[in-house]
Amino acid sequence: MPAITDDELRVRTHDFLASVPPGADQVTFRGMQFDAGLAVVQFPEGRGGLGLTPQHQAVVDAELRGHPLAVHSLVVNPIGIGMGMPTVLTHGTDEMSERFLRPCFTGEEIWCQLFSEPGSGSDVAGLSTRAELDGDEWIVNGQKVWTTLAHVSRWGMLVARSDPDQPKHKGLTYFVIDMHAPGVDVRPLYQITGDAEFNEVFMTDVRIPDAMRLGERGDGWRVAITTLMNERVALGGGGAPKGGGAIALLVDLWNKKKHELAPAHAAVMRERVTRLWAEAETLRLTALRSRAEAKAGVPGPGGSIGKLMGAELNQAIFEAAIDLHGADGMVFEAGYPLSRADHASMYGADTKKAFLRSRANSIEGGTSEVMRNILGERVLGLPGDVRVDKDVPWTEVPRS
Ligand SMILES: Cc1cc2nc3c(=O)[nH]c(=O)nc-3n(C[C@H](O)[C@H](O)[C@H](O)COP(=O)(O)OP(=O)(O)OC[C@H]3O[C@@H](n4cnc5c(N)ncnc54)[C@H](O)[C@@H]3O)c2cc1C
């Protein structure tokens, strides 16, 4: 890792900002940020980074904050930047990094994650979508579900079963799939919020060139782990500045509502808001520590701590917000329009909608029960979850 001080990095970031031409749009801005190595600083030079550590990104982001074109990466292309980029960098060829990373970061090409299926969510390694080799192409058939942003995606991260006679984890292969390819059919699924952030995706005889395989044939589970560990970091929260993000919405609401509450109620709510603020700060500091432990592209199990804590904290924050709204909390003023989101949001400025959206936080990216299993096994060293089908050929595992 090259030696660089935080001050030198700040100067580099200022030089980049000074070089942005007046009137530049967001894609140009982000492309220049990528070329300056300030996109994901832990990535290698020429690939959007400077070969630094993940915590150096916080120095860059603090300098960019406030610039009108500087939008958080997880708003621009949450799945592509949070999960696709590290997976391509870690397991793809140089040609794939050259082709995919920059337009992913700029948001010109949105990515989605095709892992979950109607019969395989937590147990994603048991998935059924088939990939069969035909010359130098694979033919893919199957159905995915809960695929966030598939309707606006150019590329998808697909895990499919290439060898059903192997035990479930060993017969998988990982591909980059062209979401515009013939045979890919994307259908919306509406959530409790009325938004259709996610979709069902049906694949019928979709042809994927072997050159779009990430990792070795049959080694898809190892590649998928890279995606999943990065997903936990991306969803884990703790990236907002001190007092920012969801907790800022609650504190704002508290300041508006506190004078309307009876004194005893106000005292209880004040303590609740304060406690949640302290938890949000603990999460932020925990996220900093887990970022410090992460290597480029490969976070450790610390990401699962942030994912678990972030999900439960977000829900507690918006439950407190609904209690502050009182009876008004039951009214959804916006009505209930069905909409098709063009970005995936953890929460918006509307705390009532955020309350509804936050219900998904303990499911998406792995449920809280599954996070507790991972932490129990990998961090605390407790005995493993029961796995009766681990060494059994996938074809012999009973399924409905
Ligand atoms: C908003 C949202 C967006 C999503 N986006 C995507 C996406 O883009 N791409 C994608 O591939 N998937 C996506 N998902 C799917 C998500 O990853 C799955 O919903 C999740 O992994 C759980 O799987 P499941 O829904 O099949 O539930 P199941 O696995 O059937 O779980 C049902 C219940 O059983 C519990 N359970 C299961 N196994 C265990 C165990 N071993 N120990 C203890 N408890 C257990 C679970 O915690 C849960 O409470 C999204 C989900 C949501 C809600």
The ligand as a MOL file (V3000), in Angstrom:
LIG
                    3D

  0  0  0     0  0            999 V3000
M  V30 BEGIN CTAB
M  V30 COUNTS 53 58 0 0 0
M  V30 BEGIN ATOM
M  V30 1 C -36.5280 -5.5490 -0.1100 0
M  V30 2 C -35.8450 -6.8170 -0.5210 0
M  V30 3 C -34.9430 -6.8060 -1.5650 0
M  V30 4 C -34.3090 -7.9850 -1.9740 0
M  V30 5 N -33.4630 -7.9310 -3.0530 0
M  V30 6 C -32.8860 -9.0790 -3.4830 0
M  V30 7 C -32.0590 -9.0580 -4.6550 0
M  V30 8 O -31.8220 -8.0160 -5.2760 0
M  V30 9 N -31.5440 -10.2170 -5.1110 0
M  V30 10 C -31.7560 -11.4020 -4.4580 0
M  V30 11 O -31.2230 -12.4060 -4.9060 0
M  V30 12 N -32.5520 -11.4550 -3.3470 0
M  V30 13 C -33.1230 -10.3300 -2.8510 0
M  V30 14 N -33.9340 -10.3610 -1.7450 0
M  V30 15 C -34.2440 -11.6650 -1.1620 0
M  V30 16 C -33.6030 -11.9130 0.2060 0
M  V30 17 O -32.2240 -12.1510 0.0720 0
M  V30 18 C -34.3460 -13.1010 0.8130 0
M  V30 19 O -35.6790 -12.6860 1.0290 0
M  V30 20 C -33.7150 -13.5440 2.1190 0
M  V30 21 O -32.4450 -14.1070 1.9080 0
M  V30 22 C -34.6130 -14.5560 2.8630 0
M  V30 23 O -34.9960 -15.6000 2.0260 0
M  V30 24 P -36.5340 -16.0320 1.8860 0
M  V30 25 O -37.3230 -14.7960 1.6410 0
M  V30 26 O -36.5990 -17.1260 0.9080 0
M  V30 27 O -36.9220 -16.5540 3.3430 0
M  V30 28 P -36.6220 -18.0030 3.9180 0
M  V30 29 O -35.1960 -18.3740 3.6730 0
M  V30 30 O -37.6680 -18.9360 3.4490 0
M  V30 31 O -36.7850 -17.7350 5.4850 0
M  V30 32 C -38.0650 -17.7530 6.1370 0
M  V30 33 C -37.8130 -17.5600 7.6320 0
M  V30 34 O -37.0130 -18.6710 8.1420 0
M  V30 35 C -35.8550 -18.1840 8.8110 0
M  V30 36 N -34.7260 -19.0860 8.5660 0
M  V30 37 C -34.3650 -19.6360 7.3680 0
M  V30 38 N -33.2550 -20.3980 7.5120 0
M  V30 39 C -32.9020 -20.3170 8.8430 0
M  V30 40 C -31.8410 -20.8710 9.6080 0
M  V30 41 N -30.9200 -21.6830 9.0580 0
M  V30 42 N -31.7820 -20.5630 10.9250 0
M  V30 43 C -32.7180 -19.7370 11.4950 0
M  V30 44 N -33.7530 -19.1960 10.8060 0
M  V30 45 C -33.8360 -19.4740 9.5000 0
M  V30 46 C -35.6010 -16.8120 8.1930 0
M  V30 47 O -34.8430 -15.9950 9.0810 0
M  V30 48 C -37.0130 -16.3020 7.9620 0
M  V30 49 O -37.5120 -15.7290 9.1440 0
M  V30 50 C -34.5770 -9.2050 -1.3070 0
M  V30 51 C -35.4810 -9.2270 -0.2250 0
M  V30 52 C -36.1140 -8.0430 0.1630 0
M  V30 53 C -37.0770 -8.1050 1.3100 0
M  V30 END ATOM
M  V30 BEGIN BOND
M  V30 1 1 1 2
M  V30 2 1 2 3
M  V30 3 2 2 52
M  V30 4 2 3 4
M  V30 5 1 4 5
M  V30 6 1 4 50
M  V30 7 2 5 6
M  V30 8 1 6 7
M  V30 9 1 6 13
M  V30 10 2 7 8
M  V30 11 1 7 9
M  V30 12 1 9 10
M  V30 13 2 10 11
M  V30 14 1 10 12
M  V30 15 2 12 13
M  V30 16 1 13 14
M  V30 17 1 14 15
M  V30 18 1 14 50
M  V30 19 1 15 16
M  V30 20 1 16 17
M  V30 21 1 16 18
M  V30 22 1 18 19
M  V30 23 1 18 20
M  V30 24 1 20 21
M  V30 25 1 20 22
M  V30 26 1 22 23
M  V30 27 1 23 24
M  V30 28 2 24 25
M  V30 29 1 24 26
M  V30 30 1 24 27
M  V30 31 1 27 28
M  V30 32 2 28 29
M  V30 33 1 28 30
M  V30 34 1 28 31
M  V30 35 1 31 32
M  V30 36 1 32 33
M  V30 37 1 33 34
M  V30 38 1 33 48
M  V30 39 1 34 35
M  V30 40 1 35 36
M  V30 41 1 35 46
M  V30 42 1 36 37
M  V30 43 1 36 45
M  V30 44 2 37 38
M  V30 45 1 38 39
M  V30 46 1 39 40
M  V30 47 2 39 45
M  V30 48 1 40 41
M  V30 49 2 40 42
M  V30 50 1 42 43
M  V30 51 2 43 44
M  V30 52 1 44 45
M  V30 53 1 46 47
M  V30 54 1 46 48
M  V30 55 1 48 49
M  V30 56 2 50 51
M  V30 57 1 51 52
M  V30 58 1 52 53
M  V30 END BOND
M  V30 END CTAB
M  END
